[in-house]
Amino acid sequence: MNVDSTLDRLAAEGNLRVIPVGHDDSVVDLSSNDYLGLADDVDLRERFLADHDASRLLMTSSASRLLAARQNSYTAFERLLSDSYGGRPALLFNSGYHANTGLVSALADSQTLIVADKLVHASIIDGIKLSGARFERFRHNDYNHLERILASKGRDYANILIIAESVYSMDGDRADLRRLADLRRHTPGALLYVDEAHGVGAVGPGGLGLAVAEGVLDSVDILVGTLGKALASSGAFALLTGRLRDFMVNRARSLIFSTALPPACVDWSAMTWRASVEGDSLRDRLNSLAVRLAHIIPGGEPSHIRPLVAGDPNVAVRLSSDLLAEGYKVLPIRTPTVPPGTERLRFSLSASIDPSSLDRLENIINRLTCSIV
């Protein structure tokens, strides 16, 4: 690979990524996944430090989960997660990426057909590639297409893995989990895998996600939730059925061969989890902001994630720069994260945002988009 030519080409196309500089508190951050505003909750942090003896707060695990000497933080939090979901076994991972690559690659083999929504996250795609399984993609949220794939090709495989997200990260739209659960029930050998990275914390009673909100948790065989978004921490978890937890402890390479999360981080996750479960008022505030943003950027149902499609990488970059000059951080999303021609600004809401900041944003967006046209 020619490094210089690759970077030059990306720059010419408007697709060169750089790590953004930090910003002060005067900038309204609309690119964060801190959906409940817990990351900025100083009282929560102070309560955490007051409740934990610094001499016993472990800042590193110093080993993989299978070798770590101190397991109390992990087992206590997994028990809390399990209790929250009615006793389903839970297993922690270092990140959502670790969870999806490890789980999918362990679940599937040459006797497995994987059928995934076209817009599932790159970590799921990488897990599929690592599995070596046959892979089909159904058009985004097109369940008739999914049903045709299952009918025409499913009979040739002993196992079928249907994969979708609950809330999609780039468009903010939702899967029809009831339809997916129904297809799973009527497809022999099928398992349903749902990534709730953008649902957990932000959606449903107690922030338990869309599967709980839709009453289909019992039909979801593998549910993945992340802790670094609405939960304001780091890591991820999987809810599993039957003996799948024991299987993953023995087969998920991203779990087996990674140094485990710092116990202090897991203890913090337990605190933010409890805050989320008790945070329906924060979700109400988030939903109110989503309704307001849907008025500013029309199209689709209100969501805490909302795209403004520019359709060109250079236009997306310019819009982002112009918004930053006005005091709003909204970073551009470009190829390959989204398909060419759908480059966009991804607006991501937090319950901590002052609603008045959205009033000013409406006038700015109207002015900027009119100048582009």
Secondary structure, DSSP 8 states (H G I E B T S, - for coil): --HHHHHHHHHHHT----------TTSEE-S---TTSGGG-HHHHHHHHHHS-GGG--S---SBTTT-S--HHHHHHHHHHHHHTTT--EEEESSHHHHHHHHHHHH--TTEEEEEETT--HHHHHHHHHHT-EEEEE-TT-HHHHHHHHHHHGGG-SEEEEEEESB-TTT--B--HHHHHHHHHTSTTEEEEEE-TTTTTTSSGGG--HHHHTT-GGG-SEEEEESSSTT-SS-EEEEE-TTHHHHHHHH-HHHHTSB---HHHHHHHHHHHHHHHT-HHHHHHHHHHHHHHHHHS-SSS--SEEEEE-SSHHHHHHHHHHHHHTTEE--EE-TTTS-TT--EEEEE--TTS-HHHHHHHHHHHHHHHHHH-
